[in-house]
Amino acid sequence: MAPISTSTPSAAVQAHLSGTQPHAIRRPTSQRPNITASITKVLVGMKEDVFMVHTETLRSSSGFFQAMLRAGANFKENVENQVKLPDCDSKIFTLYVEFLYTGKLFTQLLESADITVHEERRVLVGLLKLADFLQDETLHNAAIDYLTNPAGFPISLVALAHKNLPKDSQLIRLLLFKCIHGTVGTTYNDGQDHDIESCADLSEFWWAVAKGKEALLNKIYLENKGKPDPIWSATSGRCTYHVHKDGKMCE
C-alpha cells in the first residue's frame, strides 16, 4: 500500500501553525475513533504488498476474515495477526480497503483522467471476484449494482465475466436473464473485440440465451396469450442477484 503522504500537515498541526486552537469537544470514549484497536497485516499478491488494516474493519462484512480472525480462533493468521492473500491483486485490494473505510466504491486505478468505461468495468469485475473470494456480500452487491446498467451492457462484459468468474456466478446469471428477457439493444458492441476473442468459448452462454428466448416466446404466445411475461417485472431487479445471507431482500 502506498505510504502515507507527509506533504500536508494534519488539521491539528495546521491549527497550531495558524495561531488558532482546535475546538475542544466533549465526547465519550465509545463515540470517538478507536486508534488503539487491533491491527492486522495483510500481505497481498506474490510480491506480498503490505496493508495494515484494523482487524474489526476487516471482519465487519467479510465471512472470510470473520472466520479467520475470530476471537479465540487457533489459526496461525489469528495468532500472528497476519494474513496472506497470494492470489489477490493488490490494486484491487487497495480499492477494497478504501471501500471498507469510506463505504464508497472507487473504480479508477490509474492517475490518467482518460480512464474508459471499459477499464472501469474491468475493475468492477475484479472487485466482484474479490468480494466472492472474501465472502463480502456488501461489496458483491455494490459491484453488481454498478455493473448492470438498466439501459443495457456490452457483449465484452459477458466475456469479462466468463473470464474471471465461475459459470454459476450471480453476474453471469443476471446477464443471461437480461439477454433472454431484453429487447434489441440490450447488448451492444463497445469495440472491445479482443476481450471476446481471448475469452473461453461463449457458445454455451449464447445457446442458453437462444433456448431461454424460445421458452419465453412459447410462454408469451401459448400460455399468456401474447401478454408480457410477469416474471420479468418480478425478478428483473438487481436485488434478485444480490447475496442475502440473512434471507432478507433489499428494501
Beta strands, then each sheet from edge to edge (+ up, - down):
strand 1: 39-44
strand 2: 49-54
strand 3: 82-85
strand 4: 153-154
strand 5: 187-188
sheet 1: 2+ 1- 3-
sheet 2: 4+ 5+
end
